[in-house]
Amino acid sequence: MKEVKSLVNNIVAACQEKKAKNIVIVDMTELPGSICQYFVICDGNTPTQVSAIAEEVIDSLKKKKKERPISSDGLREGRWVGIDYGTVIVHIFLPELREFYDLEHLWADAGIESIPDID
């Protein structure tokens, strides 16, 4: 459990490094049958920023934690990037897509922690 929280914290730090906004951690550890233990969700203002945040997460975790994602999708388009680390799935959205899909509220029983933006 401690290792998973460390992974989450490193993901959040990488998102903050590229000025991601509206970062939330969705804790699904108490939900039976959930697809992972945590979601980290954030947004970037442009497709370029969305891709840059995703690349920072992947590169940072490779260097600091020796973690490689199981898979990632959406890097080319930069509208919604998903990065799967097994126990943690990272979602990086353009704001309008994040609002449309509203992932945080699909898991209404999960705990949600909002991380303050860094300017």
HUGIMO-V924103 format. One record per residue. N is the residue number from 1. RES is the residue in one letter. BURIAL is b if it has 16 or more other C-alpha atoms within 10 Angstrom, else e. Layout:
n=N res=RES burial=BURIAL
n=N res=RES burial=BURIAL
This chain:
n=1 res=M burial=e
n=2 res=K burial=e
n=3 res=E burial=e
n=4 res=V burial=e
n=5 res=K burial=e
n=6 res=S burial=e
n=7 res=L burial=b
n=8 res=V burial=b
n=9 res=N burial=e
n=10 res=N burial=b
n=11 res=I burial=b
n=12 res=V burial=b
n=13 res=A burial=b
n=14 res=A burial=b
n=15 res=C burial=b
n=16 res=Q burial=b
n=17 res=E burial=e
n=18 res=K burial=b
n=19 res=K burial=b
n=20 res=A burial=b
n=21 res=K burial=b
n=22 res=N burial=e
n=23 res=I burial=b
n=24 res=V burial=b
n=25 res=I burial=b
n=26 res=V burial=b
n=27 res=D burial=b
n=28 res=M burial=b
n=29 res=T burial=b
n=30 res=E burial=e
n=31 res=L burial=e
n=32 res=P burial=e
n=33 res=G burial=e
n=34 res=S burial=e
n=35 res=I burial=e
n=36 res=C burial=b
n=37 res=Q burial=b
n=38 res=Y burial=b
n=39 res=F burial=b
n=40 res=V burial=b
n=41 res=I burial=b
n=42 res=C burial=b
n=43 res=D burial=b
n=44 res=G burial=b
n=45 res=N burial=e
n=46 res=T burial=e
n=47 res=P burial=b
n=48 res=T burial=e
n=49 res=Q burial=b
n=50 res=V burial=b
n=51 res=S burial=b
n=52 res=A burial=b
n=53 res=I burial=b
n=54 res=A burial=b
n=55 res=E burial=b
n=56 res=E burial=b
n=57 res=V burial=b
n=58 res=I burial=b
n=59 res=D burial=b
n=60 res=S burial=b
n=61 res=L burial=b
n=62 res=K burial=e
n=63 res=K burial=e
n=64 res=K burial=e
n=65 res=K burial=e
n=66 res=K burial=e
n=67 res=E burial=e
n=68 res=R burial=b
n=69 res=P burial=e
n=70 res=I burial=e
n=71 res=S burial=e
n=72 res=S burial=b
n=73 res=D burial=e
n=74 res=G burial=b
n=75 res=L burial=b
n=76 res=R burial=e
n=77 res=E burial=e
n=78 res=G burial=b
n=79 res=R burial=b
n=80 res=W burial=b
n=81 res=V burial=b
n=82 res=G burial=b
n=83 res=I burial=b
n=84 res=D burial=b
n=85 res=Y burial=b
n=86 res=G burial=e
n=87 res=T burial=b
n=88 res=V burial=b
n=89 res=I burial=b
n=90 res=V burial=b
n=91 res=H burial=b
n=92 res=I burial=b
n=93 res=F burial=b
n=94 res=L burial=b
n=95 res=P burial=b
n=96 res=E burial=e
n=97 res=L burial=e
n=98 res=R burial=b
n=99 res=E burial=e
n=100 res=F burial=e
n=101 res=Y burial=e
n=102 res=D burial=e
n=103 res=L burial=e
n=104 res=E burial=b
n=105 res=H burial=e
n=106 res=L burial=e
n=107 res=W burial=e
n=108 res=A burial=e
n=109 res=D burial=e
n=110 res=A burial=b
n=111 res=G burial=e
n=112 res=I burial=b
n=113 res=E burial=e
n=114 res=S burial=e
n=115 res=I burial=e
n=116 res=P burial=e
n=117 res=D burial=e
n=118 res=I burial=e
n=119 res=D burial=e
